[in-house]
Amino acid sequence: MNPLITAGGVDVFWDGVKLWFTADMDIDADGANGQHGYPVAYRLDDLGLDALRNAGFPYGGWHNVLAADPSDHARPFVDGHGNCVSKTALDLLPGTPEHTAGRWVDSFSVPYVVLPPEVIRAVGPVVLGCACRVVHSGTGNGTDAVVADIGPTGRIGEASIAVAKACHVNPNPRTGGDNQRRYLYEIFPGMAAELNGVKYNLQPK
């Protein structure tokens, strides 16, 4: 079968029902905002799960990752404990303030996958919010997941902290991940994900 598209040097296949590809695994901490007492992705003192520079702060581009302060959109929102609120492309509570921590998908507790925009655009059915699965091709460790974030063009093979833990990969966003292409990503566009009793909405993007 010929690939539907090649992204970041990885061939992505489509059979009309399922997208799939084999790639490495980078760790995305976005959306980890301390929900349910879990750790926070980004802090103003840079002691969060991930480095602030990976959110584009302070040099630019951070508006795509961090919620802006509602009183001054030129700076990110920081709560009384020094925590920033990071966003995911999948929006759980549309219409609520952007700095609402629970509006975004928590990387620490929810297994999710990140896809580049060219893969999302390559098929007709809605991809954001759809069901997917990630499996380590060598060990069989893996998990069901949801497509919850959109990464940069040409970057493929990225997943949440929860996916990394399920695949027995170092889940540290700063030092973890795996650069070996041995993870099978299966994506089911148009099929809403349901994880741990939570059904996610398909979200055109």
PyMOL commands that set and color helices and strands:
alter all, ss='L'
color gray80, all
select helices_A, chain A and resi 35-37+52-55+62-64+101-103+117-121+161-166
alter helices_A, ss='H'
color red, helices_A
select strands_A, chain A and resi 5-7+10-14+19-28+68-69+72-76+112-115+130-136+142-150+158-160+178-192+194-195+198-199
alter strands_A, ss='S'
color yellow, strands_A
deselect
rebuild
show_as cartoon
